[in-house]
């Protein structure tokens, strides 16, 4: 088997192996088109397709990767022209006292096309491969599952074009507002969470499938608030079959 990796050279001629970039998709309508755009910025990008369960899909991405850290790009992400995959975490730099860059999950910001929010939702993520391979417990949100500190990156990596159908739009809003309402992400800023949730629940009605985003956001807020201390129930937001049934029961209410 021949391994193909992306290699760059510094001005001094130093050989650098670029970190793997993996798109994860699960029947998203524009996954193929977005992957072609991704390859303009990461020609050696890889794909994980159709793996059921977000945790399992990320595990598959870690197994596919051959570098110490790897980027994960969602299938609905349209990469920004200004973004590059040059960032490499350094073991010589501490992000927090005693915590190195290499020990963190890094998350970039994305633009929400429905309500114009800009934060980590749907942005590029960089995972330590070993930590993800060894992860055994699923904690609702992928960035907090592997026990690594979370480090936000301020650069915008993409537009997260989730509003491509009634279900995909509703599902995305429902899942995100469940997380915001339940405060499932450790260290999250509750003031920021409340502000973002308010925007999700009220803004964007005139955008494509905007009413489904607003409906999903409000229902996700209610679900996350009600099951705030019930991890088993919160985990249902990662079961797409459960989400489809829930959407089918409410889709005519929009």
N, C-alpha and C positions, 0 to 999 in steps of 0.2 A: 504493500500500500504506500502511495506517495502522498506525503502531507504537503499541502500548499498553504503557505502563510504569506501575509503582506509584510514586506520589508521596506524600510526607509533608511536613509543615511543622513547623518548630520553634516554640517559644513566641514567638519574635521575628518569625515569619512567613517565615523562610528556607525556600526551596523545596528539598527533597532528593529526588532520584531514588533509589529503593530498588534494591538489587542484585538481579539475577535469581536465581531459584531454579529448578533443573531436576531433575526426577526421572528417573533412568535405570533402565529396566526391560528384562528379557529373559525373558519368559514366566513371571515369578514369579506364584504362585497368587493372592496378595492385593495385587497391584500397584495395581489399580483402587481398591480400598477404601482403601489407604494413601495414594493420591494425593488422594482426597476429604478425608482427615484433614489432609494437608499443606496443602490449600487453605484450611482454617480458619485457618492461621497465615500462609500466603503466598497470598492470593487470586489473584495473577497468576502463580502457578507454571506452569512449562512442562514438557513431557515429551519424552524421547527413548525410543522403544520399538523393540525388536526388532533393534537394530543389532548385528551379530555382531562380537565382539571388544571387550574392555573399553577398550582404547586408542581404537579407532574410535568407540565410544559416547561417550567423553569429548570427542573431537574434535567430534563432532556436537553435543554440548551447548555447546561453546565457540562453534561457528558459530551456534547458535540464540540464544545470549545476546547482549544488546545493551548490556551494562554492562561497565565495566573489570574487574570481578571478578564471579564468580558462584558461588553455592552449588550443590553436587551432593548429592542425597539418593538413597540406594539405595532400590530398590522394596520391600525388606523392612523399611524403617525406619518405625516408628510414632512420630511426633513427640511429644516431651514437652510437657505442658501449660504448663510453665514456660519453655520455650525460645522465643526470638524471633529474627527474622532482621535485627535492627537493627544488628548489628556491621558497621562499615565500616573496613577497614584505612587507616591514615594514613601518608602519606609523610613526615610531620614527626616520626614516632616510630621509633626504632631498636630492633629486637628483639635483634639481636646487633651487635657493632661493625661499622659500615658497612653493615648490612642493615636496610632499612626494613620496616615492617609490610606495605607494598604489594608487597614482593618475595617474600613467603612464601606457602607453602601452609598454610592453617590447618585443623586437624582437631579437632573436638569429641569428647567421650566418649559412649559409649553403654552401655546395660545389656544384658548377654548373658542371655537368659531361661533358658538351659539350665544354665550353671554359675555365674551371678551375677557374673562378672568385669565390671569397669567400666574401660574404657580406650578408645583410639581406634578399635578394630575396629568397623566398621559405622557410625561416627558421621558427622555432617554435615561436609562439606569445603568450603572456600572456595578457589577457584583464581584466579590472575591470568589473564585471558582471553588476552592477547597471548602470554604464555609458552606456554600450552597449544596455541594455534593454530600456533606455530612449532616445537613439539616434533617431533622426527623419530625418536628412539630410544625403544624400549619396554624398561623395566628391571624387569619383573615386577610391581612394586607401583606403582600409579598416582600415589601421593603423592610418589614420588621420581623419576618419569620426566622431568619437565620442567626439572630442574636448579635448582629453587627450594628455599631452605631450608625445613625443616619446623618448624612452630610448633604445639605442642599447646595446646589450649584446655581449661580444667579443667571447664567447664560441661557437664552432660549434655544432649545434644540429642534422644535418642530411645532406644527399645528396638529392638534389631536382631532382629526376629522371623524368623530364618532357618529355624527348626525347624517347617516346614509340611508336609514330606514326607520320606520316607527319603532320596531323592537330594539334595534341597536341603540337608538337615541335614548329611549326610556330606560333600557338596561344600564347604560353607562351612568345616567343621572341617578338612578336608584341606588346603584352600588356605591357611588362616590358619596352621596349624601347620607347613606347608612354609616359609612366610615366617619364622616364628619360629625354626625349627631351622636354616635356612640363613643367618640374620642378613643377609638381603638388603637391609634398610633401613639406610642409612648412619647412624651416630650412635646406633643403638639400644642400649639398656642390656641387656647379655647376662644380667644377674641377673634383671631384670624379665621378659625373654623366657623364661628357664628357668622362672620361677615361673608365668607365664601358661600355658606349654605343659604344665606338670605338672597344672594345674587342668583344662585342656582334655581331657587324656588320662585323667582319673580321675573327674571330678565331673559329676553331672547324669543319672545312669542312669535315675532315676525320672521325669524330665521328658519331655514329649511328644517322641518320636523321640530321646531321650537316648542310647540305645545306639548309634545311628548316628553321633551326634556324637563319642562316645568312640572308636569304631572309626576314623572318618575322621581324628580328631586323631592317634591313634597311627600310622596309616599315613602321614599327612602329615609327622609328625616323622621317620619313617624315610626318607621320600623326600627331605625337605629336607636331612637329614644326609648322605645318600649323594651327592646332587648339589649339595652346597654350592658347589662351584667350577665348575659347569656351567650357565651362564646359559641355554643353549638348552634343556636338559632342564627347568630350573625354569620356563621360560616356558610349558610345557605346562599348568600349572595355570590358565591363562587361556583354554584351548581347551575349551569346554564339551562338545564331542563326544568329545574324548579322556577327559574326566572321566566322562562317562556310560558309556563302555565300561569304564573302570577300575572304576567302581562296580558295573556289571553282573557283573563277574567276582568281586566279593567280597561282594555284598549278602546272600548266604545264610549268611555267616559270623557274622552278628551274634547 
